[in-house]
Amino acid sequence: MSAFDPNSLKFNDQGLIPAIAQDATSYEVLMMAWMNAEAVSRTLETGRVTYWSRSRQSFWVKGDTSGHVQDLVSLRVDCDRDCLLMLVHQTGAACHTGRRTCFYTDVTDGSEVELMAPMI
Amino acid sequence: MSAFDPNSLKFNDQGLIPAIAQDATSYEVLMMAWMNAEAVSRTLETGRVTYWSRSRQSFWVKGDTSGHVQDLVSLRVDCDRDCLLMLVHQTGAACHTGRRTCFYTDVTDGSEVELMAPMI
């Protein structure tokens, strides 16, 4: 075991690292967004998943406006230290369209097929 | 339903999109790597997951040298069209370290803990 330092991660030239959120119960992959080192620290300290919004250029505490929070269960680093995987407890829809997951469009057979409707 | 065109995806300024591979049976998240539009097309056409290697600047048919191939089960696009999720049948280890998944290091409690050993 060694102490974890968020600054030991490999960030891209914008200082960001991709973070995948996976449902800790169903194992469904919910979404992928970006974090900077401070967002990683805040996520670990608060237990509330906090991304960096590239469009708004600000911290984005998931669910702060929608109520669709992500509570961190565990955070993992990949072998290259340039990608994060988080197991989370997701309240409501992870996707801004109201769907449980952002990955609701299947394209395997040459056509785009929506796999689920928005949650009520 | 509408026909899927890989060029309708949103690529970054290097022409790449992140692609997450998830085991279609265990739902374990195995790895994240990058694709360009041609890699997406080849993956769909051949059923063999094909990334774009940023370090080698060439196509990377997963498993071509290691034997640890990824056979595509389904490919999904996220709501923003800037990330892909693939359900795959993974032969052997997904990680170049010989571990089943690249996400074998947990950092939740302030220390880095390896969750698994390399496969034999």
Interface residues (C-beta under 8 A of the other chain):
Chain A: M1 S2 A3 F4 P18 I20 Q22 S26 Y27 E28 V29 M31 M32 L44 L72 V73 S74 L75 R76 V77 D78 C79 D80 C83 L85 C95 H96 T97 R99 C102 F103 Y104 T105 D106 V107 T108 G110 S111 E112 V113 L115
Chain B: M1 S2 A3 F4 P18 I20 Q22 S26 Y27 E28 V29 M31 M32 L44 L72 V73 S74 L75 R76 V77 D78 C79 D80 C83 L85 C95 H96 T97 R99 C102 F103 Y104 T105 D106 V107 T108 G110 S111 E112 V113 L115
